[in-house]
Amino acid sequence: MCTGPGRTGVTRRALLSGGAGAAAAVALAEPAQAAGRHRGLRDLTHPLGPAFPAFSPGEEAARGTVTTIPDDGYYMQQWRLIEHVGTHVDAPAHFTPGGRTSTELRPSELIRPAVVIDIAERAARDADTVVTVRDIQAFERRHGRIPDGAAVLMYSGWGAKAGDPDAYRGADAAGTLHFPGFGTDACEWLLRHRAIGCLGVDTLSIDPGDSATFDTHRALTGADRYGLENLAGLDRVPRHGATVFVGLIPYEGGSGGQARVLAPGEWSGVGRRLVSGRVRVVAAW
Ligand SMILES: N[C@@H](CC(=O)c1ccccc1NC=O)C(=O)O
């Protein structure tokens, strides 16, 4: 479902030309390292359309064509969206009375150092598993301390299921959803001890799917922090040392909203490219 990383790979190769550039392009095609520095640009956003699974049935995005170039001289669509479909932000206002809305989140809060907690192996056996305090402590022993203000992102492997709504939602016969999320203890630990900036997941909700009480939502938004849901491509982000940029649409009064989420790494270098008959120096990811 996530086509972003593939596309950016092609763009990088197109921008770099010859010699050292060609060698760099080959190196960039490798998966991101498990930790530390990474090169290139990862797109953590799922393409959004009517087929993308919604948290509640019937709340999928809807689109229609409003104008066409043959008929009107220009092309335009109209969308019907709730603020919580596709790759999106949960603003503090989503679950906390008086919480900040989308326009009230500051730009500096939307660019964060990121860490990725990998629970994919466990999630493959148990859809109801959650990120625990033990997972976080094990992460820190291996990768180092989570920086204050970080975006703490759960990688469960669920992003690969987004093209199959039933598998992604994991609804049982009673309608209860089953997918991983953050345990409330882990969320509270991260708020208290690491003053995190946000939590992010590659599933439909920061709480596990079988939660009826949304305690992680309440703890996080009650602490004036935001969530990121339906992230894509976390398998290709280094576990430690990445940055996330959250391109949240500033909906007035927004309880959150759709966002293009990017994880830019280091610039891969500078290449030379022929533009309109002149050789130009082009920076490339
Ligand atoms: N934070 C989740 C959960 C959510 O939106 C939600 C939670 C409880 C009841 C309804 C919800 N959203 C839409 O139906 C989301 O943004 O999709």
The ligand as an SDF file (V2000), in Angstrom:
LIG
                    3D

 17 17  0  0  0  0  0  0  0  0999 V2000
   -7.9240    8.0050   17.3100 N   0  0  0  0  0  0  0  0  0  0  0  0
   -8.5980    7.0410   16.4720 C   0  0  0  0  0  0  0  0  0  0  0  0
   -9.8780    6.6980   17.0930 C   0  0  0  0  0  0  0  0  0  0  0  0
  -11.0480    7.5040   16.7010 C   0  0  0  0  0  0  0  0  0  0  0  0
  -11.0390    8.3630   15.8800 O   0  0  0  0  0  0  0  0  0  0  0  0
  -12.3020    7.1430   17.3590 C   0  0  0  0  0  0  0  0  0  0  0  0
  -12.3210    6.6450   18.6320 C   0  0  0  0  0  0  0  0  0  0  0  0
  -13.5210    6.2970   19.2120 C   0  0  0  0  0  0  0  0  0  0  0  0
  -14.7110    6.4210   18.5430 C   0  0  0  0  0  0  0  0  0  0  0  0
  -14.6850    6.9300   17.2630 C   0  0  0  0  0  0  0  0  0  0  0  0
  -13.4780    7.3100   16.6710 C   0  0  0  0  0  0  0  0  0  0  0  0
  -13.3850    7.8440   15.4220 N   0  0  0  0  0  0  0  0  0  0  0  0
  -14.2510    7.7420   14.4200 C   0  0  0  0  0  0  0  0  0  0  0  0
  -15.1750    7.0160   14.3680 O   0  0  0  0  0  0  0  0  0  0  0  0
   -8.6490    7.6480   15.0980 C   0  0  0  0  0  0  0  0  0  0  0  0
   -8.2930    8.7940   14.9860 O   0  0  0  0  0  0  0  0  0  0  0  0
   -8.9670    6.9870   14.1390 O   0  0  0  0  0  0  0  0  0  0  0  0
  1  2  1  0
  2  3  1  0
  2 15  1  0
  3  4  1  0
  4  5  2  0
  4  6  1  0
  6  7  1  0
  6 11  2  0
  7  8  2  0
  8  9  1  0
  9 10  2  0
 10 11  1  0
 11 12  1  0
 12 13  1  0
 13 14  2  0
 15 16  2  0
 15 17  1  0
M  END
$$$$
